[in-house]
Amino acid sequence: MVYLWSLLPTLLAVSNLALCRASSWHFSDATVSVQGKGAGVGGGFKEKFVEHKPLSAPVTLGASDSLKVVLTIQDGKMAKRPHQAFLLLKDTDAGLDISYPFSIKESGKAKVDLTQKDLPSQFLTSSKPVEAHLVLGSFGSSQGYNDRIFSLNIATDRNGPIPTSGKPLRYGKLPEIHHIFKPNPSSPNIVFSLLFTGAVLSTLPAIVGVWLYLGANVNHLSKAFQSAPISHTIFYGSIIGIEAIFLLYYTSWNLFKTLPVLFAAGAVTFLSGSRALSEVQERRLAGER
């Protein structure tokens, strides 16, 4: 009995190791096909491949052909969608590689399509077939899959232009950037300012003349301030204050600084003006004009 208990940790370790090895990413029902332009149903090349047994003959991709790889991805015995699934093309001589992600459904069905237009120019000028690898992996303890599935022979059009690669992108220090900001707005010419100021001030005598013509009684000014001194003082003072705010906005203030002060002065003018005009109405109702 003691001997069996001593073997229990070893048995557990062996069973866990076997479980980890059994849980791994793999695939089934895999096919690679090449369809030429204008080929009918059943035309072109189509071949099945299995795990860890790449196709013996290379797959040829012509200039107008399209290559398609279709398979079902599984985690253990269950069809599942992995986090990453790529068709990796490698040029072993140049040391270059490029990945093409599979389009995968939740059922594990995956496919990838590509043509020569999707390949880099370095692959199009390669004299040897490039290797096609299948890469599967995801989060968790399941082992990933990375192995060659076939070789791809890229047959370019001899009558077409020779593919060339552009200048490679290099990351490094760039020249210093000097920002040119928009200059601050300047005030208009003093001549125009004086001209419009004179035009505004010239209307004041006209306003006084109209008041006198309509019978404005300046003698009631003292009586108005005696009846409601605070209301009249604040009312006339707020009007002058509003004009001063407009002057500050014209000379130095901006709109965000002017609006709050202007709203506050307007509220004071409204409250004090209503009381001052009520006092004027009382005198008019009493027959004093």
VMD Tcl script that draws the C-alpha trace (Angstrom):
set ca {
  {0.00 0.00 0.00}
  {2.84 2.38 0.90}
  {4.50 1.52 -2.42}
  {1.38 2.51 -4.38}
  {1.13 5.86 -2.58}
  {4.77 6.56 -3.45}
  {4.02 5.98 -7.16}
  {1.01 8.33 -7.17}
  {2.96 11.60 -7.89}
  {4.77 9.92 -10.78}
  {1.53 8.64 -12.26}
  {-0.08 12.09 -11.99}
  {2.89 13.74 -13.70}
  {2.81 11.22 -16.54}
  {-0.95 11.67 -17.02}
  {-0.63 15.49 -17.08}
  {2.18 15.26 -19.63}
  {0.11 13.00 -21.84}
  {-2.86 15.36 -21.54}
  {-0.72 18.35 -22.53}
  {0.65 16.51 -25.54}
  {-2.82 15.42 -26.60}
  {-4.14 19.01 -26.48}
  {-2.61 20.78 -29.46}
  {-3.66 22.80 -32.48}
  {-3.87 20.90 -35.75}
  {-6.06 20.77 -38.86}
  {-8.06 18.44 -41.09}
  {-9.81 18.45 -44.48}
  {-7.07 20.64 -45.94}
  {-6.80 21.39 -49.65}
  {-4.74 23.74 -51.78}
  {-6.05 24.77 -55.19}
  {-4.87 26.99 -58.02}
  {-7.51 28.38 -60.37}
  {-6.47 29.98 -63.63}
  {-8.21 32.93 -65.20}
  {-11.10 31.73 -67.36}
  {-10.82 28.12 -66.18}
  {-14.13 26.30 -65.89}
  {-15.53 24.24 -63.02}
  {-13.09 21.49 -62.09}
  {-10.25 23.13 -63.99}
  {-6.93 24.03 -62.48}
  {-4.98 22.34 -59.75}
  {-6.34 20.90 -56.48}
  {-4.57 18.71 -53.96}
  {-5.16 17.55 -50.39}
  {-2.46 17.68 -47.72}
  {-2.18 16.41 -44.17}
  {-0.25 17.33 -41.05}
  {3.55 17.11 -41.07}
  {3.52 15.68 -44.62}
  {4.09 18.49 -47.13}
  {3.27 17.97 -50.77}
  {6.13 16.39 -52.67}
  {5.68 18.47 -55.84}
  {5.67 22.29 -55.70}
  {2.46 24.18 -56.38}
  {2.80 26.54 -59.35}
  {1.15 29.98 -59.22}
  {0.91 31.75 -62.57}
  {0.61 35.46 -63.26}
  {-3.18 35.28 -63.68}
  {-3.80 32.45 -61.22}
  {-5.34 32.59 -57.76}
  {-4.28 30.30 -54.94}
  {-6.69 29.15 -52.23}
  {-5.97 27.15 -49.07}
  {-9.00 25.71 -47.24}
  {-8.90 23.70 -44.02}
  {-10.63 23.01 -40.70}
  {-8.71 24.02 -37.57}
  {-9.03 21.88 -34.43}
  {-7.92 22.13 -30.82}
  {-7.57 18.51 -29.79}
  {-10.66 16.80 -31.18}
  {-12.83 19.91 -31.27}
  {-13.11 22.27 -34.24}
  {-12.29 25.70 -32.90}
  {-11.21 29.19 -33.91}
  {-7.63 30.00 -32.83}
  {-6.29 33.41 -31.96}
  {-3.76 33.34 -34.80}
  {-3.73 31.41 -38.09}
  {-1.36 32.39 -40.89}
  {-0.05 31.11 -44.19}
  {3.64 31.95 -43.92}
  {5.70 32.16 -47.12}
  {9.49 31.91 -46.71}
  {12.33 32.57 -49.11}
  {15.11 30.63 -47.42}
  {17.84 31.99 -49.72}
  {17.02 35.66 -49.13}
  {15.84 35.17 -45.55}
  {12.52 36.94 -46.26}
  {9.06 35.91 -45.13}
  {5.53 37.28 -45.25}
  {2.33 36.19 -43.49}
  {-1.23 36.05 -44.81}
  {-3.96 35.64 -42.16}
  {-6.73 33.12 -42.64}
  {-10.38 34.10 -42.66}
  {-11.80 31.86 -39.91}
  {-15.34 31.07 -38.80}
  {-16.36 30.02 -35.30}
  {-16.69 26.45 -36.60}
  {-12.96 26.38 -37.40}
  {-13.45 26.60 -41.17}
  {-10.61 28.72 -42.54}
  {-9.45 29.88 -45.93}
  {-6.95 32.27 -47.48}
  {-6.73 33.54 -51.07}
  {-3.81 35.24 -52.79}
  {-2.48 36.08 -56.22}
  {0.85 37.31 -57.50}
  {-0.31 40.87 -56.86}
  {-0.32 40.07 -53.13}
  {3.30 38.87 -53.16}
  {6.30 41.14 -52.62}
  {8.51 41.79 -55.63}
  {11.41 39.90 -54.01}
  {9.36 36.69 -54.18}
  {8.49 37.28 -57.84}
  {12.17 37.42 -58.81}
  {13.15 34.37 -56.76}
  {14.76 31.58 -58.78}
  {13.66 28.84 -56.38}
  {10.24 27.90 -54.98}
  {9.33 29.52 -51.68}
  {8.21 27.47 -48.71}
  {4.61 27.67 -47.51}
  {4.16 27.09 -43.77}
  {0.98 26.86 -41.71}
  {1.12 28.65 -38.34}
  {-1.59 28.05 -35.71}
  {-1.62 29.28 -32.12}
  {-3.78 30.71 -29.39}
  {-3.95 31.45 -25.69}
  {-3.94 28.58 -23.23}
  {-1.89 25.43 -22.76}
  {-2.52 23.90 -26.22}
  {0.61 23.52 -28.31}
  {0.79 25.55 -31.49}
  {1.42 24.26 -34.98}
  {4.15 25.47 -37.34}
  {5.25 23.26 -40.23}
  {5.73 23.34 -43.98}
  {2.71 22.25 -46.02}
  {3.95 22.75 -49.60}
  {6.41 24.62 -51.79}
  {5.19 27.45 -54.03}
  {6.69 27.95 -57.45}
  {5.96 31.48 -58.70}
  {5.79 31.59 -62.50}
  {5.88 35.19 -63.69}
  {4.85 36.43 -67.12}
  {7.97 36.57 -69.27}
  {6.37 39.10 -71.64}
  {5.37 41.39 -68.82}
  {7.46 44.01 -67.04}
  {10.12 42.85 -64.61}
  {8.87 43.45 -61.05}
  {10.98 45.86 -59.06}
  {10.95 46.79 -55.42}
  {10.67 50.37 -54.33}
  {12.92 52.18 -51.94}
  {12.67 50.47 -48.53}
  {11.23 52.42 -45.63}
  {13.83 53.43 -43.09}
  {13.04 54.75 -39.63}
  {15.37 57.38 -38.24}
  {15.82 60.97 -37.23}
  {13.91 63.47 -39.36}
  {14.82 67.12 -40.00}
  {13.70 69.60 -37.37}
  {10.27 71.08 -37.94}
  {9.92 74.86 -37.50}
  {6.33 75.79 -36.81}
  {5.05 79.03 -38.35}
  {2.08 80.23 -36.36}
  {-0.57 82.57 -37.63}
  {0.17 86.17 -36.52}
  {-2.14 87.77 -34.00}
  {-4.96 89.86 -35.49}
  {-4.09 93.54 -35.61}
  {-6.39 96.51 -35.08}
  {-7.64 98.40 -38.14}
  {-6.06 101.62 -39.32}
  {-6.49 104.53 -36.92}
  {-8.02 106.62 -39.71}
  {-10.93 104.21 -40.15}
  {-11.38 103.96 -36.38}
  {-11.61 107.74 -36.02}
  {-13.94 107.98 -39.00}
  {-16.48 105.52 -37.57}
  {-16.11 106.98 -34.06}
  {-16.97 110.44 -35.41}
  {-19.97 109.00 -37.27}
  {-21.29 107.49 -34.03}
  {-20.68 110.62 -31.96}
  {-22.39 112.82 -34.59}
  {-25.70 111.05 -33.86}
  {-25.74 112.26 -30.23}
  {-26.75 115.87 -31.05}
  {-29.48 114.49 -33.30}
  {-30.80 112.34 -30.46}
  {-30.81 115.33 -28.05}
  {-32.63 117.42 -30.65}
  {-35.32 114.75 -31.10}
  {-35.78 114.54 -27.31}
  {-36.27 118.30 -27.04}
  {-38.65 118.28 -30.02}
  {-40.77 115.56 -28.43}
  {-40.93 117.47 -25.15}
  {-38.34 115.78 -22.98}
  {-38.37 117.35 -19.51}
  {-34.91 117.47 -18.00}
  {-36.26 119.22 -14.89}
  {-37.61 115.88 -13.61}
  {-34.11 114.46 -13.44}
  {-33.57 115.59 -9.86}
  {-37.00 114.36 -8.80}
  {-36.38 110.94 -10.42}
  {-33.14 110.51 -8.48}
  {-34.93 111.57 -5.27}
  {-37.72 108.99 -5.76}
  {-35.52 106.03 -6.78}
  {-31.86 107.05 -6.46}
  {-30.40 103.53 -6.39}
  {-32.37 102.21 -9.39}
  {-31.64 105.20 -11.63}
  {-27.97 105.35 -10.62}
  {-27.40 101.65 -11.25}
  {-29.41 101.75 -14.49}
  {-27.46 104.61 -16.07}
  {-24.19 103.28 -14.65}
  {-24.80 99.81 -16.16}
  {-25.45 101.36 -19.58}
  {-22.13 103.19 -19.38}
  {-20.51 99.96 -18.16}
  {-21.80 98.03 -21.19}
  {-20.29 100.64 -23.49}
  {-17.01 100.32 -21.59}
  {-17.11 96.52 -22.02}
  {-17.51 96.95 -25.78}
  {-14.54 99.32 -25.75}
  {-12.39 96.78 -23.91}
  {-13.47 94.07 -26.33}
  {-12.45 96.26 -29.23}
  {-9.06 97.11 -27.72}
  {-7.80 94.12 -25.72}
  {-10.37 91.57 -24.53}
  {-11.37 88.40 -26.39}
  {-14.85 86.98 -26.84}
  {-14.61 84.38 -24.02}
  {-13.64 87.09 -21.53}
  {-16.22 89.59 -22.77}
  {-19.38 87.44 -22.81}
  {-19.56 86.55 -19.06}
  {-19.02 90.17 -18.03}
  {-21.52 91.36 -20.63}
  {-24.18 88.91 -19.41}
  {-23.69 90.08 -15.82}
  {-23.95 93.76 -16.79}
  {-27.03 93.04 -18.90}
  {-28.76 91.33 -15.96}
  {-28.04 94.36 -13.73}
  {-29.37 96.70 -16.43}
  {-32.58 94.70 -16.76}
  {-33.31 94.57 -13.03}
  {-32.45 98.19 -12.28}
  {-34.10 99.46 -15.48}
  {-37.42 97.81 -14.68}
  {-37.49 99.56 -11.29}
  {-36.39 102.91 -12.78}
  {-39.02 102.76 -15.54}
  {-41.67 101.87 -12.95}
  {-40.84 105.12 -11.14}
  {-41.17 107.05 -14.44}
  {-44.55 105.41 -15.07}
  {-45.78 106.45 -11.62}
  {-44.96 110.08 -12.35}
  {-46.69 109.96 -15.72}
  {-49.80 108.41 -14.20}
  {-49.76 111.28 -11.67}
  {-49.85 113.77 -14.57}
  {-46.24 114.91 -14.24}
  {-44.53 115.08 -17.59}
}
mol new
graphics top color blue
foreach p $ca { graphics top sphere $p radius 0.5 }
foreach p [lrange $ca 0 end-1] q [lrange $ca 1 end] { graphics top cylinder $p $q radius 0.2 }
display resetview
